[in-house]
Structure formats: C-alpha cells, structure tokens
Amino acid sequence: MAEIMNGSFSGSYRSGEVEFLLCPLQIETTSLEERERRIQSGQSHYSEMIGPEDAPTRERLRLFRRAMAANEERFATDIAKLADGIIASITGDEVTLVSIARAGTPVGVLLLHRLRQIAPHLRTTHFSISVIRDRGVDTAALTRILESHQAESVRFVDGWTGKGTIASELKMSLDKWNEVPADLNRGLWVPLDVSGFATAAASNSDYLIPCSLLGGTISGLVSRSVLPGTSENKPAFHGCVHLGHLRRYDLSRWFVDCMTNKVSVIPPDTTGVTLHGNDLEKQNSARQCLRLMLDRYRLSDVNRIKIGIGETVRVLLRRLPKVVLMNNAINIDDACMIEKLAAIRGVPVLREEDLLFSAVAIIANAKSPTSE
C-alpha cells in the first residue's frame, strides 16, 4: 500500500487519483458460514467482521472479461453522462468527489479523469470514505474533507444503487449530524440506479457493471470498510484491510486506463444532459416488490433481499443466497454471468416473467444457531 500521509493513502491507485480516508487495520478473518450465522443471529453486525478475500479464480476472470466486452461501452457512456451532470450542477470553481468505499471508488477515479479532461478550469479532487448500513457515514473522514474543501462542491458517488440502502443511510446519517453544513449536497450520484433512490443517475435500466464482478483487485487493493465494535482504541476513521497478498492480480490501474480511454472519446454535453433520480414511482414499486418477497419467503429483514444485477452478483460472491430470481427481459449476457456464478456456488436460479427487476437474490433465514 502506498505510504499513509496525514491519515490518507491511495491504495494501488496512482498518487492523486484518490485519497482513501480509512484506517488500515489488522483483524482476524471470519468464514462465510460463521459470518452468516453471526449476522442472522444478531450476535454481530456485518461491519464488525470481514471474510478472507482470495485471488479471483480463472472462471471469475473469464466472466469479468465477458462483462467488459458486453458492457464497457455502456458503462463508459454512463460515466461520461454522470460527469456532464456533475459539471452542470456545480456553481463554484471546484468539485470534490467523495466516493463510497469500495464499490464507488473505481467510479470516483473515472469521474476524476473525465472532469479533469473536459473541465480543467475546475479544481477536482477525489476522496473515498466509508458509509456503513446502520452505522452511517464516517463523519470524521467527512470533517477532514470539509476542512479544506467547500461543502457545496461535494458530490457523493457510488458504483450503483439497488434498493437504495446506502443512499438512504447517507442522507439519514447526515440529517442527524449536528455539524453538517447547510449547503452540503446529501444525495448520491451513481452511473446506475434501478429503484429511483439516487439523487442523480446516468441510467435506470439495469445491466452488469463490470467492476462489480471483482472486489479489492479492482478497487485499489482495499477491503470493504469495517468498524470493529470491540476495539479498545477505535481508529479515527472507519477501518479497512490492505489486500497486499493480491497484488499480482490487481487490475485497478488497468481498469482505470481502459475505461478512461473509452470515456475520453465521448463528446461532452453539459447543457442538455438529463439525469435520472428521486423517482417516487420507482421507489414505491421497489418497496412493494420487497414486501411481496418478504411475505413469499417468510423473511422479517429486508436486508436479506438484494435487488438488481449488481447486488445479485455481490451476494453470489460474498454471501450464501438461497435462490436467485431473474426476469425474462434480462440481457442474455448478464443472465449468463449470473447463472455461471450461481452454478459455482450451487445456488438455484429461477426465471419469473413478472419480476420487477432484472435479478433478485434471496438470503434465507438461519435455520438454527449453527446452520444457515
């Protein structure tokens, strides 16, 4: 990992592409089965544990290459469109991108390069901080940013939104923060929003964003954020784990270079750009779908239901889903990716013609304290 300067570091990204405001920690990893048991029993919050992150298998890398071939042009277009929207929304002379670690980090880096390309008159910087469900945004990290950057210049960025958990968590935690500046934009800006909860999204039509297939090896060799509840000396910022053992598999810079080349040839349009977001009809439809799924699978926790292709992929990589549902309108390439991942994990995939979303993953209730 790059040398930590003033509590920040750039991971495996180039200096100046991002400042992670996270505290690297050394914590014991917990197996997938044990994490699932502790989460479902209420013994531990998911942010208090982290699983071992292994090198991506050949099969997963093949899937990633297929996702790039199928969707890189679309993703590049959405990055360019999102950058156009950010520029159109700025009234001052700077943009401060604050990505949500870690899925938002590659998007933040790509936006940084795009903004510097088409708006060199703006002072553009990029930080990556933690937002944890039920724990909120890392206000210590945000305070650090606001010490040297205008509040109105901040745009929170994530990789995508599913059912809007992080978008809602971000807004709620900022609303409760006594020191929040009045002119801080509290919304989430994303390339893709399938439920209408983001403030601004380039697209609301679901597809597999390629970087969702990989974890730390496409996000600067940084783990997802953690917040150990038993630490005697809690870090100033939310924590993370450096994934140095995966350095030989790291694609973070390659992905940025590849996508930046794709984005750079797209003509900018900062006057006629129209972004999606804050779609109440989509939000209500998503809530209704979630209620139906809760009843159907006899679940009490909505967090056991993951909607959208990106969230479904993450569940297949990191959790123990009971079943994956797909509608018949899903793109054939994206469907193939999900089916292959599900086959690797032994998870059944059901097709449902009337399913509201392209894909939904269901995480079953624990049957006993020691089993899923």
WOPEPE-V473377 format. One record per helix or strand of 2 or more residues. SS is the DSSP state (alpha for helix, beta for strand). FROM is the first residue (numbers start at 0). TO is the last residue. If there is no record, write none. Layout:
SS|FROM|TO, SS|FROM|TO
//
This chain:
beta|7|8, beta|18|19, beta|22|23, alpha|31|40, alpha|45|47, alpha|57|88, beta|93|99, alpha|102|117, beta|122|128, beta|130|131, beta|135|136, alpha|138|145, alpha|150|152, beta|153|157, alpha|164|175, beta|187|192, beta|199|202, alpha|209|212, alpha|215|217, beta|238|239, alpha|243|248, alpha|251|263, alpha|279|295, alpha|301|303, beta|304|306, alpha|308|317, beta|320|325, alpha|331|344, beta|347|350, beta|358|362
//
